[in-house]
Amino acid sequence: EYKEWEEKIFGSTKHGQGVFNIRVFNAPPCDGGSDVVWHNLNTAYLGYGPILKKKTTRAWFTNANDKTFEVILNFKKQTPPVMKTKVERALWALAVFGGLGARSRRGFGSLAVERIEGMNSSLPSLKFNNPEDVKNAIEKFLGSIGLTDRLPNYTAWSKKSRCLVTNGVKPPDRVFNWLGNFFHDCRSYHSKSSHKLSCVDNDHNIMCNYIKNGTINGLPKRTAFGLPHNYFFTECVNKKGAEINLMDGNQKGRRASPVFMHVQGLSGGNACCVVSFFPAPLILGKQVRISKGENGFKDRNYTDDISAITEYLDNLALCSYEVAI
């Protein structure tokens, strides 16, 4: 049902074009480049892939956080009101939970709406003074869309979802770096933080043992945060690494993270973070492949285990407002 509605609204080969057109004005030029250096290592940790060794690997990936642009959505004639409502809700959700471009699920590309015209007046305002305003607006929004009790097959809101709004208020770049630091403290083998996840040491040992000896005993629980995962250990011979991939037949695929991070703008130039979890079957009947370069691989059936995500959210909840769902 979710997929069917998405295709009808936004377009697909099955249903043709979507119900609206998009026009963008005053789009900022792409002024990134491979020479962009990310001095905040914790922010760079969240951007792993587009950011490697503190530098961007993609020319359009920039660290500017003050770009503004305008977007106009023109609905086609005879678009049913129910579809207009769904688009408006999707736009509201994008502004509060999501972002644009690469690594948007890790907070990059977060949007802050300065003004909006023609929006359904029943939707909560997108102007927030503090984190509690954000929490209250999310609760009002979720209460208006009718959440399902069952576990969705796709990334979608349900009564099994969780949403946290951090209670610390800082400028956007600083609050984003704080979020990266917290995430790193939770998942790093070398972390000394009380937030370090209980599975981290065992995850490390599983993969380190595989790199050294070629034997695998279980799967790291951090795979719940998405695949692929790369592992590199200085204590291993020649500092070799390994990776875990979702397999789609004989092809390496990916499973995007069910955890969404978003930097939410507040009045006065400050911001907080919104972290949402959309549980769904992580991998439906597929295998994962553990490999180390040219030295072979091991295939394993994947077992759904979200305990690492649950523990991460429980830790984050200690310094956040939890949205009532």
Sequence and secondary structure as in RCSB ss.txt:
>XXXX:A:sequence
EYKEWEEKIFGSTKHGQGVFNIRVFNAPPCDGGSDVVWHNLNTAYLGYGPILKKKTTRAWFTNANDKTFEVILNF
KKQTPPVMKTKVERALWALAVFGGLGARSRRGFGSLAVERIEGMNSSLPSLKFNNPEDVKNAIEKFLGSIGLTDR
LPNYTAWSKKSRCLVTNGVKPPDRVFNWLGNFFHDCRSYHSKSSHKLSCVDNDHNIMCNYIKNGTINGLPKRTAF
GLPHNYFFTECVNKKGAEINLMDGNQKGRRASPVFMHVQGLSGGNACCVVSFFPAPLILGKQVRISKGENGFKDR
NYTDDISAITEYLDNLALCSYEVAI
>XXXX:A:secstr
 HHHHHHHHHEETTTEE SEEEEEES       TT B   HHHHHHTBTTEETTEESSTT         EEEEEE
 TT  HHHHHHHHHHHHHHHHH BSSTTTTBTTTB   S   S  TTS  S  SSHHHHHHHHHHHHHHH  BSS
  SSS  BTT EEEEE   B HHHHHHHHHHHHHHHH TT  STT  TTHHHHHHHHHHHHHHS   S  GGGGG
 B EEEE TTSGGG EEEEEEEETTEEE B  SEEEEEEE GGG EEEEEEE    SSSS EEEEE TTS EEEE
E     HHHHHHHHHHHTTEEE   
